Amino acid sequence: MPVVAPESSHAGSPERQAAVDTLLQRFTDFDPDRIAPADRLPLAVPPFGREELAAAMGCILDGWLTMGSEVRAFEDEWAAWVGTEQAVMVNSGSSALLVMLAALIETGRLSPGDEVIVPAVGWSTSLFSVAQAGLTPVLVDVDRHSLGLEGSYDRPVLALHLLGSPCRAESPLLLEDACGAHGAAIDGVRVGARGVAGAFSFFFSHHITTGEGGAITTNDAELADACRSIRAHGWVRERSDRAEQEAAHAHIDPRFLFLHPGYNVRPMELSGAIGRVQIRRLDRFVETRRANHHHWCQLIADANVPVDAFPELPGTTHAAFGFPLMLREDAPLDRTGLCRALESRGITTRPISGANLAAQPAFSRVPRARIEGPLPVAEAIHERGIFVGQSHAFDHRHGELLRDALVAAFR
């Protein structure tokens, strides 16, 4: 279904737009509405089309590569889509986590050294960013069904919605790692809008892409302003309270006024332009992925194989970033054997994210990191869990390919 590209300050003249369209028609064949061939199951399929490429070329032809009006427009549209008042775009999901955590310290919501509960199963930088911000990561086990943190905690929590499966962690300071959970929801509230702040990734393989890219979402204006400073050297430039800050520091040249220790993790303008088109596809992408997830779970349940899928839980909307599977303890194949069998039939496999992060060699080098309580689910996922790809470009035939490969593996 073609999308109507948003109005852009980099669109150029009608003649230039026509020339760009002609060039793209001639030399590109990207079509996010096309269903991928069902003889294989890759991890991801490009989610963008000619409209995104035209938007990016508009920025390039205008000579505007660094963060500008398209990034600001994307931030407004992303906040509206998630359901928050603020969004701050950065260059990756990992940067979003780091900037979010640093801003929480700069605004006094957290203090250096504070403990933050982190799921033992997750991506590496979900753990690393906590320590890099000067906080203390505490690994705890995850739930067998949601693959995330469930229940109430007495300390700040980084709730990771793993592979699009939303988790119901509660905390006095709830933070969300929604990097792979675009459109996931709990009781109708989208993840990224449930806590104090959330982090998203727009990497190539995610629900939508800006090439590289990420964003922080929040309803806290002060926190958002701190994020804007920290993403760009600690600068005052992009803050909503810029005039007040400049007046309060009148002895400093306002052109180079720095309020916080910062980084340089700004996005490019073309990333914002691509993202604005991608948002217009996202509802359909999530709907397709969710339908696939439901159908594939049923296929696996009916296949009589020693493998469990992870169906959508009551009261939640599963965003289906990937499709996780767990070998049962009595399965005649181990994880390596299962991966080999699936790969031989064109099905790409991966561990479930970083699996048990406590078992990774980097864990011993993460400052202050510690484990709290036993980790039986994380250990089981580490030993017996895998995931395969999920995409807006897949349908029931890809699920049947997976089912047939699983049946053949255990025949």
N, C-alpha and C positions, 0 to 999 in steps of 0.2 A: 504494500500500500504506500504510494508516494506520500511524502510529507511536504507540508508547506514550510519552506525555510523562513525563519524569522527575519524581520527587517534588520539590516546591519549597517553600521556606519562605514563599513569597508566594502559595501556592495559594488561601488563604482558605477560607471555609466551603463546605460542599457547596451551600448555597443560592446563594452568590455565584458559584461555578463554573458552576452550572446557568444562572444569568442571563447570564453572559458567553457561554456556549456558545450560548444562544438568540439573543443579539444578533449573534454572528458568523455563525451559520447564516442569519440574515435579511439581513445587509448585506454579507457578503463572499463571494467566489467563488474564492478562491485555492486551487489544487489542484496540488501539485507532482507528482502522479502522472499528470496530464493531458498527452497529447502535443500539442505546439503545431501549429497549422495548417501544412500543408506547402506552401502557396502563397507563402511568404516565408521568409527566413532572417535573423532579427534577431541582434544580437550576444549577447543574453542573454534568459532567461525567468525570472520570479520563482521562486526555489527553495523558497519557504516556503508554509505552509498555515495553517489555523485554529489548529493546535496552537501554532505559534510566536506568533501574535497573542494567544492566551489567556495564554501564559506572560508576554509583555510587559505585558499588561493587569493581571496579578496584581501586578507590581512597581508599576505606576502607582497602582492602587487601594490598595495598602499605603502609598503615599507614599514609597517607597524608590527613588529614581532614581539615586543615585550608587553607585559600586562597593561591592559587599557580598558576601553569601553565594553568590549565583548566579554572580558572576564567579569566585569562588574555586572553586566546583564545576566550572565550565566549564574553568578552568585545569587541574584534576586530570584531567578527562576528555579534554581535548585532548592533554596530555602522554602519557596512556595510549594514545590512538589513534595518535599519531605514533611512539611508542616511546622517549620520553625520560623522565627522572625529574622534570623541571621544565618548567613553562610559565608565562609571565607575559603577561597580556592587557593590551593598550593600545588606543588609539582608531583606529589604522590600521596598514596594513603599512609605510608610510613611517616612522611613529613607531617601529615595531618595529625597523627597520633602524637608525635614529638612536640609540635607547636601547641596542640591542645593542652597537653600536660604541663608544658612550660608556662603557658598562660594562666593555668590554674594556680601555679605557684606565685607568679608575678602579681596576681590579683588577690592573693591571700586565701584562696579557697583551699589550697594545700600548702604545706610547709616542707622544705627540704628534709628528706629522710622519712617522711610519712609512708606507712605501709599501704599498698594498693593490692587488692586481691586480683589475681590474674588466672585465667583457666590454664590448666596444665596441658591442654591440647589447643594448639593455635598456631598462628604464623610467628616466625621468629621475631619480627620487629614489634609485634604486640607485647612481647616480653622485653625486648631490648630498650624500647622507647621509654618505658617506665624508669629503668635504671639510668638511661642517658639524661633524663630530665632531673635526676637527683633524688628520685623516690626509691622506695624499697619494694620490689616485686615479691609477692608471696603466692606461690603456685598452690592451687587446690584442685581437687579432682572435679571432673565434669559429670553431667548426667548422662546415663546410658541412652536415653531416648532423644534428647535435644542436642546432645554433644556440646552443651554449654553449661553455664552456671545457673543453678535454680535455687530458689529460696531466698531468705533474708540474711544479710551480712552486717556486721557491726562496724565495718570499715569501708573506705572507698573501694569501689569495684569497677574493673574494666570488663564489661560484659561483651564477650565476643560472640556474634551471631554466625556461627561457623557454617560455611558453605550455603548460606542463605537461610539457615534454621534459626528462628528467633528463640532466645532464652529469656526466662522470666526472673532474672536476678533482681533483687531489691537491695537498696543501700541508702544511707543518708546522703551519699554523694555517688550517684550512678553515672558512670561514663560508658559510652557504647563504641565498640569497634564494629562498625557496620560496613567494613571495607568490601565485603563480598555479599552484602545483604540488601541491595537496592530493592525497595518495595516490600520487604518483609514487614510484618506487623503483628502486634499483640493486642487483642481486643479492639481492633480497628485503628490503633495508633501506630504509625510507621516507626520502625527503628530509626535511630538518629534524632528522634523527637521525644523520647521517653525520659531521658535523663538530663543532666546538666549540660552535656555536650556529647556529640557523636562525631566519628571519623568515617569517611568514605574514600574508596579508591576508584579511579577511572582508568585503570590499566587495560591494555588491549583485550585481555581475556575475560573482563568483567561484563556485567549486564550492559553497560554502555561504556564507551571509551572516549577519552580525549587524547589518546596516544599514551602519554604518562599524565598523571594528574590525580588530585585528591581534594577533599574539602572537609572543613569543620562546620558542624551545624550546632546552633544554640539559640536559646531565647534570651540569653544574658548579654546585653549590649556592651557592658564593661569588658566581659570576657572576649567578645568578638573584637573589640578594639585592641585588646592586648594581643590577640592572634594576628591582627593586621600588622601591628608593629613588629612582632617577633618573626613573621615570615619574611620581612624585608629589612634586615639589618638593625631592627629596633627603632626604625624611623617613625616619625610622627605623621608622615605624609598621607596615608590612606585612612586615618582615624576619623570617626564621626565627630570627635571632640577636638579636632586639630586647632581651631581658633583659640579655645580655652587653654590648651596646653602651650601654645606658642606665647600667649599672654602671661602665663604663669612662669615662663622661662625666657623672659624678654631679653636677658643678657646673652642669649645664644642666637646665632643666625638661624632663623626658622627653616631655611633651606636644608640645613644639615643638623636637625635636632633629633637626638636619639633618646628614647625613654626607657627602653628595656634592653637587656642583653639579647641579641637576636641572631638569626641565621639569614641566609639568602635561599629561600625555597619557593620563590615566586613561580607561578605558571607562565606559560607563553600565551600571547593573545590568540594565536590560532587554536590553542587548546580550548579557550573559552568559546570561540566561534564554532568549533566542532561540537562541543558539549551542548550548545543551544539547540542544534539540530537533533542531536541524540536524545535529549529529553523528550522530544516530540514522538519518539518511537518507544519510549520506555514502558508505558502501560501495556502495550501489546506484547513487548518482549517478556515482561514478567508474567502476563497471563499465559503465554505459550509455555514458558518454562515450568510454571506451576502445574499446568495441565499434564505436561510430560511427566513431571515428578509423580503425580498421582497415578497415572497409568502405568509407569514403569514399576512403581512399588507393587502394584497389583499383579503385574506380570511375574515379578520375582516371587511373590508370596504363593502364586499358583504353580510355580515351576518345580516344586518339590526338590530343591537343592539346599545344601547346608550353608546358606548365605542369607543374611538378613539385610533388608533395606531399612530406611528411616522415614516412615510416613509422616505427613504433616500432622502436628499435634492439635488437639481441640483448642479453639479460641485463637489460633495463630494463622498467619498467612506465610507460607514457605516461599522464599524467593528463588530457590533452586539454582544456586550458583553452580554447584557440582552435584554429582549423584554418588553419595557414599554407600559403601557396602561393608558388612562385617562377616567374616568367616566364623562359623560356630566352632566351639572348642573341639567338637568331635569330627570336624571336617577332615576328609582323607588327604587334602592338599594343604600346604602351608601358604602363606601370603606370597612368597616368591613364586611358587608353582602356579598359583592362581593368576598372578600378573603375567607370567609367561604364556599361559594358555589363552588369556584374553588378547594379549598383544599379537599372538600368532594369527588372530582373526581380525586384525585391524582396529582393535579397541585399545586406545591409549589409557594407561593407568598411572596413578600417582598415589603416594601415601596420603592419608587424611591430614592435610596441611603439614605442619611440622611434627605431627603425632605427639608423643610424650616429650615435651620440651625439656623436662628434667633429665632425659636420657641423651640429649644432644651434647656433644663435646663443648659447645660454647657456654652451656649453662654454668659450668664451674668458673667461668671468667666474667660472669655478669655481676657487677658490684652489688653487694648486699642481698642478692637473691636467695630465697630459701623456700623450702617445701613445708607445707602445713598439712599433716594428716597423710594417710595412705592414698595411693593413686591407682586403685585397681582398674578403673574404667580407662584411664589414660594408658595404662600398661597394655590392656587388651587391645585398644585401638592401635597402639604402636606395633603390636605383634600380628594382629589379624585384620586391620582395617585398610581399605583402599578407597579411592574414588575414581570415577570416570567422568567424562565430560557431559555437560548439559548446555543447551543452547536454544535460542529463539529459532534456529535453523534446523532443529531436530523435530521428529514426530514419532508416531507409534512404531514406525518401521525400525528406527534406531533402537527403541526399547526392545523390539523383538530380536534384533541382532544381538543385543546384550543377553537377553534371556537364552537364546539358542546357544550362545557361546558358553554360558554358565552350565547349561544342561550337558553340553559336549564335554566340558572340563571334568564333570563328575560321572560321566557315563562308565 
